[in-house]
Amino acid sequence: MSGLNGLARLILRLANWIAGRDREEWVLAMVAETDAAGGHGPAWALGCLYAAAKDRMARDLWFVAALFALPVFAIVLSFSVGAAILVGARTIGISDMAVIPLMFSGSLVAGLMLGRMRPAYPPIAVGTVAFVVHQAIPLLLMWAAFGRLMPFWSPNMTIYNLPAPTGLLVSWLIWVAATWWGGGTRRGAIA
Amino acid sequence: MQRVRPPSKQTLAVLDALARRPGEWRYGLELARLTGLKSGSLYPILIRCAERGLVEAEWLAPTEVGRPPRHAYRILAAGLAALRSSATTGGASSFKEQLA
């Protein structure tokens, strides 16, 4: 009796996705062994899922840490750059419209760094995860500090006569584009 | 440079199970039965051992018609050496006793 029933196949498909291409042969080994496990197939497959996640974390620990740390860095950098430039801009008479794009600098720099760390990873996935973390951190901090959630945060696009949520879309696009760009610079260096 | 830690007790248990018959290939299910480890613990150990050259892995032809080939494992000289150098600290042979 094959241990590869519907549940086991689903679990192993997830394990394959988590393990990544580097572990393709090992995942195939897990599939074959699950088949041989008979009635214990789903339990064996569940262990394989845990193994895939554990192995991936061990290989990608620094990258996972960076996925959280770099959005924090982006927030700090954006606020620092934005505050410094706004003060300077008002002093020398530059309009806020010219300054707002610089508020995205943190996301741009952090996205570039993420892309360079893992150039083979899909930039849309990496950039989106980083964007979500970038949004989630201030939300959680606000909730922890003041007991309420902000709706979202991003540079204010209303001065360009754009709806406020446009800032979210622009922020996401910058994360994805910067990750893609960073990956491209690394791929160019390796090739 | 990646730091190479000494083998854990679980790793030594896997190496010990393979070392009982060094020339023979063992499947994952068999190793799990011999060591008492589940697949979640076994595969990270096998992957690490294979990468460090302690164990080799190969696809073996199926023993039953209609079944896929299976991955099998065999200890290498470096694995035997790692086992021997851990023998003085009690290592793998006591691991299964602790599990019993």
Interface residues (C-beta under 8 A of the other chain):
Chain A: S2 R23 E25 W26 L28 A29 M30 V31 A32 E33 D35 A36 A37 W44 A45 L46 G47 C48 L49 Y50 A51 A52 K54 D55 A58
Chain B: Y27 G28 L29 K38 S39 G40 S41 L42 Y43 P44 I47 A57 R67 P68 P69 R70 H71
